[in-house]
Amino acid sequence: MRRVNDDRGAVAIVVALTMTALLGMAALAIDVGLLLVEHRALQNGADAAALAVAHDCTRRVAYPSGPTPCTSAQALATAINYLDANSPNSPVPDRELVKSNGDRVGRITVTGEIQQPPIFARFVGVTNPLPVGAAAVARWGPVITMDTVFPLMVCKGALPAPDTLVTLQATPWPMLPAPFDCDGRPFFPPFGWATPDDPVACTTEIDLLPPTSIDVDPPDVEPGGAGCISQIDQLHDDIDFGTAADRTRILAVFDQQASFGGPWPGYALIAFEFTGAKLGGRISHAAPGVWSGACDPADLILRCVEGYVRVYIPPEDSQIVDPTVVALPGINDSTVLDVRLVD
């Protein structure tokens, strides 16, 4: 005799319905997972494209005699390359390029979108392709503040164009010969020293907006203290034995024309690759005995530095000029350029 309340068939129905729901959820989860993977690939491509465009624009600005300035068409070509390299589904790219101040300040926005066809979701009624998009924004521009500046200060009028070898020579101010002047003014040397804000690291902080006022000490008055003695010795060692990157220091440029008496306003931040130095009682040169100027190693009073102004992109720990900021004096001459993702 069968019981009236036998529910063995009902359990099978419930299990079947539950499995259907679970399989449907699993199918949707797989499709969503594919969308997330594709979005991550698109985002990587957009990030890489934005950074590549920004780096390319800084190089083109720094070497105006080289390639033509960065353009919207060039930005689009870069976006296509990087998006295609990261996504196999041929995303549709777009870009927005904003530049100012002679292309030294700018912002690039790169976007990409694909239509991802559903796989398992089709069995639950989702048949239209699902849009997947990504966007990245990168900025580039001169650094406007840095707290790790080597305390050797350089006069604006004493520097040549980037990548031009220069020898800067100076004696104490009372004995200053006319050829060693700064910005055409006699009795002021082309470089000097600033008192470090951090005596242990022997570095100082420079702000360009608004400009820091710099007290420039004579070139024969090297900053004292164990930290600065060590840093000057390290500079000599890097010149003698290091690579170009090892020999490079961030220096501040002061505008001697802006005032007839110190302190002088900071004008720009530059990367200076030292190839020779006669400082702190030592003489060093990357090619011993070969100076580009008349730096006499036997002259105990004369101070000399030799090298190149170089393009430099620092780590992402300093401020850059926003493309909407109107450039103040000095910004267009800065060669310390920063590139970073901002969104």
N, C-alpha and C positions, 0 to 999 in steps of 0.2 A: 504494500500500500504506500503510495507517494504522499509526502507531506504537502499541504497546501502552500506553506511558506518557503518552499525550496527556492533559493536565490542564486543557485550556481550559474545559471544563464545570465542573470543581471550583472554579476561580477565580470563576466567576460565582456559584456557590452561596455561597462564602465572602463575596463582596462583598454579596450580598443579605442574608445573616445579619448582617453587620457593620452595614450601613445600618439594618437594623431595630433593632439595639441602640442605634445612635447616635441615631436618631429618637426612640426611647423615652426615652433619657437627656435629649435636648433637650426633650421634652414634660414630663418631670418637672422639669427646670430651670425651664421657664416657670411651672409651677404653684408651685414653691418661690419663684420670684421674685415672683409675685403675693401669696403669703403674706407675704413680707417687706415688700412695699409696704403691704399692709393693716395689718401690725403697726406699721409706722412711723406710719401715719395714726392708728391707735388710740393709740399712745404720745403723739403730739403732742396729741391730744384730751384724754387723761388728764392730761398735764402742764399744759395750759392750764386744764382744769377745776379741778385741785387749787390752782393759783395763784389762780384767780378766786375760789374759795371762801375761801381764806385772806385775800386782800385784802378781800373783802366782810366777813369777820368782824372784821378790824381796824377797818374804817370804822364798823361797827355798835357796836363797843366804844367807839371814840373819841367817838361822838356818841350817847350813851345816850338822849337825848331824841328821836332820830330813829327809824329803822326798828326793828322788833323784833329781838332777838338772833338771830344766825345759828342755824339749826336743821338737823337731819338732812334734813328735807323740802326745805328751800331748797338744801342741798348736792346732793341728788339731782337737783333741777330744773336746777341749773347743770351737773352732770355730763352730763345728757341733752343739753342744748343744745350743749356743746362736743364731746362725742363724735359727735353727729349731724352737726355742722358739719364734722368732719374725716373721717368715714367714711360713704360712701353706703349702707352695708349695715345700717343700723339696729342698732347694737350694743346688747347688754344691759348696762346700767350697774349699778354698785353703789357704795356709799360707806360709810366708817366715820368718824364725827366724834367726836373726843375733845376736851373743853374743861375748863379749870380756872381758878381764880383770877379769877372774874368774867368768864369768856370772854376774858381778856387773853392767855391761853396756850392753844394748841391744836394739834391735828394732824388733818389730813384725808387719808384714803386713798381714791382714786378708781380703780375698776377698770372695764374694759369687755371684752366678749367677743363675737365673731361666729362663725358657722359658714360657712366658705368652701367652696363646692362645688368639687370638682376639675373641671378642664376636659380636659386631655389625659391626666391620670393615669387616667381612667376606662378608657382603652384597654389599660391594663396591670393592671386588676383593682381599682383604688382607686375605690370608688363612694361611700363615706360622706363627708359633709362634714367638713372638717378644722377643728378649733377654733383660733382665733387670739385671744390675750388680751394685755392690757397693764395696767399698774398704775403709779400715781404717788402719792408722799407729799409733802405740803407742811406746813411748820410755821409758826406765827406766834407772836410773843411779844415782850415788852420786851427791848431790847438791855441786856445786863448788863455789857458792857465796850466801851469805844471809846477810841481813842488820838488822836482829832482833835477834842477838845472845846475850844471857845473858852474862855479862862481867866476869863471873868466868871462868878462863882458867885452863885447866888440862894438865899435862905433859903426853906425849905419853907413857912413860915407866911405868906409875903408874896405868894403866887401865888393868883390866882382860878381858877375853872374854865376849861377850854380855851375859846378863842374869845371870851374876855372881855377887853376893853381894860383895861390896867392901867398906871399910872405909878408907878415905884419911885423914891423920892427918898432921898438919904442925904447926910450931911455927915461930916466927920472925927469919929471916936468921941468925943473930949472935948467936942465941941459938939453932940452928937446931940440933936435935939428929940424929945420923946416920941412924936409921931405917926409918926415914921419908924422905929419899932422893928421887931424881928423876932420873930414868934411870941409877941407880948405881953410880951417882955422889953425893958426900956429899955436904952439905951446899947449897942445892937447893931444895925447897919444891915441893911436887907433885901437888900443885895448887896455883894459885894467882889471881890477879885482873888485868883487863885491863881498861884503861880510856875509858868510853863510848863515842862513836861518837855522840849519841843522849842522852844528860844528862837527858832530861825530861822522855823519855821512859826507860832510863838506859839500852840501847842496843848498840852494836857495829857492824860494818860491817866487814865480813871476806871473803876474796877471796882466793881460793886454786890454781887457775891457772891464773897467777903465784901467789905463796903464799904471803899472807899479812905478814908483819913483825910485831910482837906483842911485845910491851913493857909490861912485866909481873911484876906487883907490888907485894910486899910481901902479904901473906894471911891475915895478921892482919891490912892491910891498905885498908879497904873497901872504895869504891868510895863514895865521899861525894855528897851533893846536895839532895834536897827534893825528886827528882825523884828516885834516887837509894835507899835512905832510905825507900821509899814507896815500891819499888820492892823487896827489901830484906825482909821487913816485910811481904809482900804478899807471898813470898816463904815460910816463916815460917808458915803462916796461912794455906797455901795449904798442907804443910807437916802434920800439926796437924789435919786438918779437911777435906782435899780434897781427890779426887780420884787419881788414878795413873796418869791419863791424866793431872789433875790439877797440880800434883807435877813435871811434866816433863818440862825440859828446854833444849833449844839448846845451847850447849857449844862448844867452839873451843878447839882443842887439839894442843899444840905447841910441836915442835921437839927440845928438849933441846940438843940432841946429834949433831944437825946440826951446832952448833956454841958454842964457849966457852964464849960468852958474848952476852947479849941481844942487840937489840930485837931478838926474836926467830921466825923462820918461822912457819906459820900456817900449820898444818899437815893434819887435818881432821875436820869434823863437826860431833858431836855426839848428840844423844838425851839421856839425863841423867835423870832418874827417882829418885828424891831425896826421901829417906826414913828417913833421919835425917840430921840436920845441926846445927852447933855451930858457928854462924856468926853474926856480927853486934850487939854483946851484948845479943843475944837471943839463946835459945836452943829449938829445936823442934824435934819431932820424931813421926813417924806414929804409932809406938808401944812404948809408953813412957817407958824409962828406959832400953830398949833392944837395945844395940849397938852391931854390929858385931865385932868391934875392941875395942882397949883400949882407947876410948875417955872418958876422965875424965871430967864430967860436972863441977867439982869444980876447975879445972885448968883454971885460968883466962887468961892465955897466949895461951893455945892450941886452935887451930881452927880445926874443923872436918866437913867433909861432908860424907854422906853414901848414897849408892843407887846402881842402876843398869844402865848399858849401854843398851838402848833399840832400837829396830827398829822403825823408824819414817818416815812416808810419809807426807811431808809438803803440804800445798796448792800450787796451780800452780802459784807461783809468784817468782820463783827462777830458776836459770839456772841449767841444768844437763849436764853431760858429753856426748858428741856425741859418738856413737859407733866407729866412725872412728878416734877418738882422742887417741893418745898413752897415757896410764896412767902415771902420774907423781907420785913420792913418796907420800903416804898418801891416794891416791884414793882407793886402795884396802882395806883400814882399815876403811873407812867411813861407818857409819851405818845410816846416814841420806839419805834416798833414795827417789827420786822423780819419779812419774809416770804421764805421760800426753799423750793425743792425740796430734799428730803433723800434721795430714793430714786427 
